């Protein structure tokens, strides 16, 4: 996904919070009147990119959990943050795709990090 953002926007992903601006742009650009046109791979890749920012920048760590059967946005991965919260960045990507800008991934990070 980092390569896709570089190819589309000319931005090299460095896994810092500012990269989420480009993630938001990609969600906006992949949205039509009929909804989000990206596929499952795209959504899971974007979710992993969001999670990796939480890990590399914010001191989180990846954690595995048993995936819930039949729940498409549950890949069995979560990020545990230093504040004790466990968040699901892959679900955040699905929420952004389904609900549009009302589910901003930038806001997801802000809420996740709030004490």
N, C-alpha and C positions, 0 to 999 in steps of 0.2 A: 504494500500500500504506500509505503514511503516513496518508492520509485514512481508510482502513479501520480502522486502529488507533485513530485519533481517534474515529471513529463508534462502534466497538465498546466501547472501554475509557475513552473520554473523555480520552485522553492525546495530547498534541501531540508528534509526533516532531520532535526537534531534532538528530538524528544524533550523539548522544553514547552512550557505552557503556551507560548506564542504560536506553536504549531497547530493548536486547536482552532485558531482562526481559519486556517486552510482546511481543516477537517469540516468546520461549519460551512465553508464555501462549497466543498465537495458535496455535502448533503443538499445544499440549496440547488446546486447545478444538476444533481441527479433526481430532482423532484419535478414532476409534471402535474398537470391537472388531474391525472389519474393516480397520483401518489408517487412513491419512491420507485425508481426504475433499476436500482442496483440489485445484485443477487445476494444470496446467502454468504458467499465467499467475501464479497465486498463488505458486508455488514460485520462479519466476524473479524475481518482484517482491520477495519476501522475501530472496532471495539478493543482489539489487542493494542493498537496504536495508542488509544486513549489510556489504556491500562499501563502501557510501558512508560508513558509520561508520568503517571502517578508513581511508578516504581523509581524511575531514574531521577526525577526532579524532587519528588515529595517524600521520599523515604519509604514508600510502600513495598510490599513484597507479594509476589504471586502466590496463590494458595489454590489447592484443588479441593473440589467438593463433588459429591456425587451429583451428576446432572439429573434434573427432574425429567422424567419421561414425558415426551410430547410437548415440551416447552422449547420452542425453536431458539430462543435467545439464551438458553442455558447451556453453555459449553462445558460446564463443570469447572470453570475458572473464576476466581475472584481476586481482588487486591485487598490486602489487609494494610491499613494505614497506621502510622505511629500514634494517632489519636484513639486507636482501638476499633475504629469502624472498619467493617468489611463491605466493600462495594463491588458491584458487577458492571464493569465498563462495557462488556459486550451487550448486556441488556440496555445500557445507556445508548448505544449505537442503534439498537432496534427501536427504542423509544423515540429517538430523534428522527428516524426514518418514518415511523408511523404517525407521529404527532407534529412533525415540523418544528419550526423555530421555538415553539412553546417548551420543547424539551432540549434546550441548548446543552451541548456537551461542555461548553465553557462554564455554564451554571452548574452542571453536574459536578465538575471538579471543585468549584467554590463551596458547594454544599457539603461535599465529601470531606473537605479539609476543615470545615468550621468546627470549632470545639463545642 
